[in-house]
Amino acid sequence: MNSRKYLPPMSLLIAFESCSRLHKFTAAANELSLTQSAVSRQIRALEEIVGAELFVRERQAVRLTPVGEVYADEVRQALNSIYNSTLRIRANPGSGMLTVAILPTMGSRWLAPLLPGFVQQNPGVTLNLVTRLAPINLDADGVHAAIHFGPPEYPRANIDFLFDEMVFPACSKALKEQYGFTCARDLLKAPLLHLASRPHAWEQWFESQGVEKAEVSGITIDQFATATQAASAGLGVALLPEFLFLKELERGELVAAIDVRSRSQGKYYLACSSTKTWYPPLAAFRKWIKEQATNSFGNIPT
């Protein structure tokens, strides 16, 4: 199906808007520097496209039909939107709307506090944030970029490395005292809290600690925020990114079950729409977020 089959040429829409406002084809012709017959032909052509009469022709003037009234209002709004967008870009070529998909906890705890700096540096950019846990089709969902954790793979996107992640086993102080953890294998005695988006994280962690073929059954939770609350309440041991939960450690709400920090197999990336890399707001955001990653973690490849 041709998606532009019912998209009238701009010249017809401009002629229609002028006629609907002035109520005379002759006045519209004068405004547009056209002949009255040319304007009349444009309106007829537009009526053929929409499949309805837009005007009632009278001797000295024209008036909109009910359908024409509705269409005129919608066309006028659309033309005003194009006009305003054009003025905004002329005033600030780097302006525009930018939609970024974020991971819930990482987005709220690391990215969000930094975003005022981006907004101040790019005052013409309107920033929209949406929450996504799994990779999406950026173009189909109208998203310019997405924060991604995992391997450097994302459907139909360009990938920028941001930083590595260090994780640690976290639990409440009471749970640690209850089980008396001293080594990685001891954690198998306690309930383990699993993140739904990282189903193999505990298996990989135990392997990295020399514990092979560990039985890692436990409770599955959909987000880090909930897993953290469950761990703080003594429900089990959660494997958490250290950079996101330093405040809970400082306040004593969480403790390290054992004093081990290890590097996750996954990494954080910025996935950018491969068809929008030219877009000034996206280019500005890519540059800015890589600078923030360097400032926070210092491990951006050069």
C-alpha positions, 0 to 999 in steps of 0.5 A: 500500500502506498502510504503517500497515496492520500497525501495531497501536494503542499500547493493544494493544501496552501490554496485550500487554507487560503480559500477557507480563510478568505472565503473567496477564490479570487482573494486567495488567488491574489494572496498566492499570486495565482489566477482565480482559475488556477486556484479553482483547479487546485481546490477541485484536485484536492476534492478529488483526493479527499473524495468530498466537496469542501466548498459550496460555490456561491455567486460572489463567495464560497463557504466551507461544507461541514466536511470542509470545516473539519478539514480546514481546521486540521490542515491549518494546524498541520501547516502551523506546525510545519511553519513553527518547526521551520522557524525553530530550526532556522533560529537553532539548527541543532534543535528538535525532539529527541526520544531516548529509551532508558533502562528503569534503574540505570536511567533514574539513578545514573542518567537522570541526575546528569540530564540537566547538563545536556538540556542546558547545553542544548536548549533547543532540544526537546527530550523525551524519555521512555522506559524499555527493558528489552531491545526494540525496533528504534525506527518503528517505535519512533525512538532515536536511541536506547540505553542497552545492557548486554552484548554489543548487538542491537537490531538495525542500530549503531552501537556506542560503548559506554562503560563496564559494570561491576556487580556484587552480591547484596543482602540485608545485614540480618541475612548475612548474620543468619547464614554467616557467608564466608565464600561464594559457595556459601551463598547457595544456602540462601535464597537468591534473587534473580532479575528477569532480564538477566536470567543467567547472571547468577550462574555466570557469577558463580562460574567466575568465582570458581563454583561450577554447575551451581544450582541457582534456583530462587525468586525472579523479580522484574526490576532492580528497584524491586530486587533491591527492596526485597534484598533490604527486607531480608528476602534473599541475596541480589546480584546488583550493579555497584554504581547504582546502589552505593547509597544503600550501602552507605546507609547500611540498608544493604551489605555485601554478602561477601567482599567480592566485586566482579565484572559483568559479562554484559556492558552498557551501550548507546544504540542509535537509529542507523537512519538518524545518525545525521540528526543534530539532537542525536549527534549532540546526545551521543557526544554528551553521554560518552563524555558523561561515561568517561567522567563517571567510569573513565573506561571509554576506548579511544 
